[in-house]
Amino acid sequence: MTKRKQPEVFDLLFWLHNKEISLAQFRAQMKDIGKTDEDIEAYLDGDAANMDEEQLYDR
C-alpha cells in the first residue's frame, strides 16, 4: 500500500517556485510540515530533484 501524498508539500514547492523567500522562511515552512533538518539539507543539496515523488515523501 502506498502512502497518500502530502498536498501541503506540493503547495509549498509550488509556492517556492513562484515566490522569492529567504532560506530561514523555507526552513520554517519545511519544519511546519514535519520535515527534519536532514530532509531540508537533502532538498537544498539537490538530492530531492533526483528522487521520484514516492521516495521524496517517504523520507
C-alpha positions in Angstrom: 0.0 0.0 0.0 1.4 3.4 -1.0 1.3 6.3 1.3 -1.0 9.1 0.4 0.9 12.1 -1.0 1.0 15.2 1.2 -0.8 18.0 -0.6 0.8 20.6 1.6 4.3 19.6 0.3 3.1 20.2 -3.3 1.6 23.5 -2.3 4.8 24.5 -0.6 7.0 23.5 -3.6 4.7 25.4 -6.0 4.8 28.4 -3.7 8.6 28.3 -3.5 8.9 28.3 -7.3 6.7 31.3 -7.6 7.9 33.4 -4.7 11.3 34.6 -3.5 11.7 33.7 0.1 14.6 33.6 2.5 16.3 30.4 3.5 15.0 30.9 7.0 11.5 31.1 5.8 12.0 28.0 3.6 13.3 26.1 6.6 10.4 27.2 8.8 7.9 26.1 6.2 9.5 22.7 5.8 9.6 22.2 9.6 5.9 23.2 9.7 5.0 20.2 7.5 7.2 17.8 9.6 10.4 17.7 7.6 13.7 17.2 9.5 16.9 19.1 9.1 18.3 16.1 7.1 15.3 16.3 4.7 15.8 20.0 4.3 19.5 19.7 3.6 18.9 16.9 1.1 16.4 19.1 -0.7 18.8 22.0 -0.7 21.7 19.8 -1.9 19.6 18.7 -4.9 19.0 15.2 -3.7 15.3 15.7 -3.8 15.4 16.6 -7.5 16.8 13.1 -8.2 14.1 11.2 -6.4 10.7 10.2 -7.6 7.7 11.5 -5.7 7.2 8.4 -3.6 10.9 8.4 -2.4 10.7 12.1 -1.6 7.6 11.9 0.6 8.6 8.7 2.3 11.8 10.2 3.7 
